[in-house]
Amino acid sequence: MVRVFITGSTDGIGQAAAKLLAEQGHQVVLHARNADRAASAKAAIPNAAAILVGNLSSIEETKKLAKDANNAGPFDVVVHNAGIGYGSTASCQILR
């Protein structure tokens, strides 16, 4: 079995992938942006090997998450599934 780290694994596709891999016996390390989301992810995937917390919209937290991931590794697979964005979103006007 392989050791997998999946960012953005608290819901959606990331959580579905993490759950499937954990059920298949792989060592899955989850990622959440905060403690509340970490708790709900761990409840959804109780057989996860671990969970790392870090908000990827923060450079400092991203650096800490990278350090934590390096300390928790090595990983055979890393899936970067987390959605991230910097700055404001674009606005548009719909003309009719």
N, C-alpha and C positions, 0 to 999 in steps of 0.2 A: 504494500500500500504506500501511497505517497503523502507527503506533508504539503498542505495547500494553505496559502494566505489569500483571503478574498476581501478587498476593500469594498465598502458599501454593501455589507452583507446583512443589514438589519431589516431589509424588506425587498420586495420585488424580485428581479432576476438574480441579484446577488444572494438573497436569502434562499431562493429556490435551489440555486446551484450548490450553496453550502449545505443545505439540508440533504440533497441527493448524495453528494460526495460523502458526507458524514454517515449516512445510512449504508453506504457501500463499504464502510470501514476505513475510509481515509481519515487522516488526522487533519482536521480543518480548524484553522485559526480565523476567527471572525474579526470584523472591524466595525466600530460604531463611532459616530461623531461626538456622542456624549454618554454619560452614565445611564440615563433613562433608556436610551435606545439600546445600550449594551445589555441592560437587564432584560428587555423584551426579546432581544435576539437570543440570548442565552436560554430564556424560557422556551422559545420556539425551537431551538436546536440544542437540547440539553447535553447531547453527546459531543458537542464541539470541544476541541482540545483546549482552547483558550479564546479570549477576546481582548483585542487591543482597542484603546479609545484615543481618538484624535480627530479634531475638526480640520479637514483639509482646506478650508477657506482661510485658515490662519497659517502663515509661514512658520511661526514658532511651534505650533502644534504639529505641523507636518514634519518638521525636523525631529521632534520628540517621537512621533509615531515611527519614523524611519529608524531611529535608534532602538526603539522598543522592538520593532520587527527584526532588526539585525540580532538583537539579544535573544529573541524567541526562535530564530532560525536554526539551521538553514531550512529553506523551503525548496521543494522540488518544482512547485508551480506557484506563481503569483498572478492573481487575476485582479487587474485594476478596474473595478466596476463602479467605484464611487463617482457620482456626478459632482463636478466642481465648477465654480464660476467666480470670476473676479470682476468687480465693478458693477455698474448698473446695467439693467437690461435695455435693449433697444425698444423704442416705442414707434408705433406706426399709426397712420391715420387712414381709415377706410373711406374711400370716396365712392359715393353712389351716384 
